[in-house]
Amino acid sequence: MQFFSKIPISSSENPIGYQSKIISIGSCFAENIGAKLHFYHFQQTTNPFGIIFNPVSIEIIIRRAIQKEYFTEKDIFFNNERWHCFEIHSELSSPDKDFFLKNLNETLDDFLFQISTATHFILTLGTSWVYKTISTQELVANCHKIEQKEFSKHLLSASEILQSLQNSVRLVREINPKCSFIFTISPVRHLKDGFVENQISKANLIAAVYHLVQNHLKELTLHYFPSYEIMMDELRDYRFYDMDLLHPNETAINYIWSRFVETNVEKSSFSTMNEVETIRKGLQHRPFNPESVSHQKFLKNLHGKIERLQKEYDFIKF
C-alpha cells in the first residue's frame, strides 16, 4: 500500500560529479543545498553576496559581475552605523567603508571567475515579491531594516520573471556557453506576504521556470528540480517543518537532498560521497581512551582513507 504520491523526476542529462564546478545562488534554501554540497566536498560556491530571494536581483548581480561593473561609493549607503548595499545581503555589510567596497569588488572578481569556470549553475528562487526604493525606483535585494515607508512593494509577473531568467542564462553563456542550469523553487513559505500572496508568488515563479525549461528542451542544459513540489506533496505535513512552521526541518532537507542526488548527481560519485561521509564521521569520533591500541589502529585506517581519497581528488581537504 502506498501512502503518498512520489513525484516523478527525470534524471539530468548533465549530472553533477566530483569534477564539476558548481554555483548555488538564491534564497535560503540555496544555502541548504550548498551546505550539502560542501559536506560531501564537491567543488562549489554558495551565495557569495548572501541570500537573494528574487530572480531580478539575481540577474542584477550576475550582470554586474560579467560586465565588471565594480561597486563605487554611489552604490552604498550608511545606516545604523554600518555601510550597506541594496544589491546584497546584510551579512556583508561593514562599519568600514573602504573595507566594504574592497571586499565587494574582490568578491565580484571571484564570482566572475566562478561563473566563467562553472559546469553547473543552481538558481533557487524564493519569491516574486520585490521592493523598490520610492526615491529612485531601484529594485533592492535587501531592505537592510530601513523603514517600510521608504519602499514600494510589487509582484513580478510570470513574464517579467521569465525575461529576467532568460537574461541571466544569456549573460552566463556569453562567457561560459557550456554551463548547465538547474532551477528550483524554494519550499520556504513567505507568509509575511500573506497566505494567498505566497501562493501567487510561487505560482509566478513556477510558471516562468516551466516556460523557460520547455523552450530549451532540446538543449538538455536547463533542468528543473521540484523542491517546492516535493515539500508540498510528498512532505505535506507540519512535522516536516521547523519550529517557525515556514522552513523545512532537517528531515525534510535531507529527504529533498536525497531526491536531488538520485536525479542530479552521477551514480559514479555515490561511492566517493559515502567515503567522504565515513571519514567525516570518523573525524568527529571522540574515544574514551585516545591512547588505546584500538583507537590508534582506527586513526591509522582513517588517515589511510583520507590519503587515498586525496590522491584521487586533490581539492578535497579535511
N, C-alpha and C positions, 0 to 999 in steps of 0.2 A: 504494500500500500504506500502511495506517495502522498506526503502531507504538504508539499509546496511545489510550485511551478518553477523549475530551474530554467533560467534564461539561456537560450542557445547563443553561443558566442563563436563567431568564426575565428579560426586561428589566423594570426597575422602572416602575411606573405614575407614580411621583413622582420622577423623576431629579434629580440634583444639577446646579445650574448656577452661574454666577458671581453671581447674585443670592441664592443660597441662603446660609443661615447654619447652620453645621454644628458639632455637638459630637461628639467622638470620645472615648469613655471605656472603660476596661477594662484588659486585660492589656498586656504589652509589644508585642504585635502591633498594638494600637491606636495605639502610638507610630509604628509603620511606616506605617500608613495616614495618620495625622495629618501625618507628615513629607512624604508625597507631596502631600497637600492643600496644605500650606504651601509646598512647592516651586512649585506651579502657582498660588499666590496666591489660592486660594479663601478665603472668609471662614470661618474655622474656629477652634475651641478644642479642645485635646487635653489630657486628663487634668490638670485644674487642681490636683488633690490628689495627683498622682503615679499610678503604676501601681497598679491594683486588680485582683486576679485573680479573685475570686469574685463571683457575682451578688448575694448578700445584702449584702455590703459596699458594692456599687454602689447598691443600694436605700437603704441607711442614709444615705449621703452625699447622695443626691437628696432624701430625706425631710428631712434636716437643713436643706438649702438652701431648699426650698419652704416649710417650716413655720417658717423663720427661727429655728431653734434654735441660737443662737450658742454658740461654744465658750467654756467657762469653765475655771477652774483645776481643777475636778473631772474634766475631760476629758483632762487632760495629766499627764505624769509625767516625772521627771528620772532619767536613766540614762546612764552613760558620758559625763558632762559635757555632755549635751545634753537639751533638752526635746523630748518626743515625744508623739504621739497615736496610739492604736491604730487609729483610723479612716483614717489617711492614710499615705502613703509617707514613708520616712526622708529623702528629698531635701528635704522641707520642714522638717525638724527644725532646732532652733536652740539655741545656748547662752544666748540672752537670752529669758527667759520672757515679758516684756511684748511684745517684738517678735514672738515666736512667736504669741501669742494675737491680736495686732493683725493680723498677716499672714493667719492662718487665717480670721478673720472678714471681712476685706476680700476675700479670695478667695471666701468663701462668698457675699457680696453680689454679686460679679461673676458667679459661677456661676449664681445665681438669675436675674440679668439675661439671661445667655446662654440659659438654659432657656426663659425667657419669650418670647424672640425667635427661637429656633431653628426652622428649617424641617425639619432632619434631625438625628436622634439616632442615632449609630452606637454600639452596645454590643458590645464584643469580650470574650467570656467565656473565661477561661483554665482554670479548674479547679472541680471540685465539692468538692474537699477544703478544709476550713476548720479554723481553730484557735480554741479558746475558752480564756479565762483560767480556771484551776482555781478561783481565789479568788472570782470574780464571775460566771463563766459568760458573760462578754462575748465576743461573736464579734469577731475582730480582722481588719483588712485587712492588717496588717503586724506581725510579732513584734519588730521592731527589735533583733534579735540578743540578746534576753533568753533565758535558759536554757530549754531544751526542757521541763524538768520543771515549768515554770510553766503549761504549756498542755496541753490535751487535743485530740486530733485527731478530726474527724468527717467523714463523707461525706454530703453533701447528696443527698437522693433527688431523682428527676426531678420528683416532685410538689411538693417544697419549693422547687425552683428555679423551677418554673412559677408558683407562688404569688408568689414574690419578683419575678419579671419582670412579672407582672400588676400587682403593687403599684407598680413603677417606672413602667410605662406610665400607670397611673391617676393617679399623682401628677403626672407631667408634664402630662397632659391636663387636669388641674384648672385650670392656668394657661395652657396652650397647646394647645387642642383640635385644632389643625390640623397639629401636628408629626408627621412621618413617622419611622418607626423602621426601622433596618437592623440586624439581628442577625447576628453571625458568631462562629464558634468559632475560637479561636486555634490555628494549626497548630504552635505551640511544644509540644514534648513535655516533660512534667513527670516525668522519670524518677526524680527523687529520691523520688517516692512509690512507685515500682516500675513495671515494665512493664505488668503486668496492672492495677494500680491506676490507671495513667494512662488505659488504655483504658476502664475502668469510669467514670472521671471524665468523660471526653469523651462517652461514651455517654449519661450522665445529662443533660449539657448539651444534647446534640443532641436527645434525646427531649423535653426541656422546651420548647426553642425550636420544635421541629416542631409540638407541640400548640398552642402559643401562636399561631403563624402560621396554622395550619389553622383555628383557632377564629375568626380575623378575616379570612378570605379575601375577604369581601365589602367590607371597608373599604378595601382596596388601600393601606393606610398602614403595614402591617407586612410587612417583606420579609426573607427570609433569603438571605445571601450565603455560599456554601460554601467559605470559605478553607481550612478543615481538610480537606475532601474533595478540593480541588484538590491540596493538598500530599501527601495520602496516595495519590491515584490518578494524577493527571496527572504529578506530580513524584515518583514513588515510586522515588527513587534517592538515595544518600547524597551525590552530587555537588551536590545542591541544598541541602545543609545547611552551616551554618557549622562552624568547627573543633571546636566542642563537640558536634557531631552532634545538637543539640537544637533550635537556632534555624534558621529558613530563612535562606539566604545572600542576597546582593544579587540574584543571578539569579532566585531563587525569589520574592523580594519584588516584583521588577519584573514578573514574569510574573503573579502574583496581582493586582497593581495593574492590569495591562493588562486582565485579565478583569473587574475591578471597574469600570473606566472604560467598557468596552463594554456593560455591563449596567446601570450605575447613574449614569452621567453623561450629560447632554443632549448629543446629537450636535452641536448648535449651539455648544457650548462647545469642541469639539475644535480649531477654528482659533485660538481665544484661547490654549488650552493650548500649541499649537505655537509661537505668537508669544512667549509667556512663556518657553518653553524656549530659543528662539533668542536672546532678549535676555539671559537668564542666562548662556548660553554665551559671548555676546559680551562681557559684563561681566567674565568670567573670562579673556578673551584677554590674553596678555602679548606685546606686539610686540617685535621685535628693535630697531626704531628708532621710538620713540614720536613723534618729531618729523617723521616722513616724511609726504609728501603723501597717500600711500595710507592711512596709519593715521588721519590727520585726517579724511579722507573717510569712513572706516569709522566713526569716532566720531560724526560728524555724522549719518550714516544710522542708527546705533544710537539716538542720542538722539531722533531723529525718530520711531522706532518706539515708544520709551518715552512720548513726549508724546501720540502718537495713542492708545495703549492707555489712558493715564491720563485722557484726556478722556472715554473711554467708561466706565472703571471707576476712580473717584477714590480708592477704597480700596486700590488696588494701588500699593505702594511698593517701589522697588528701592534 
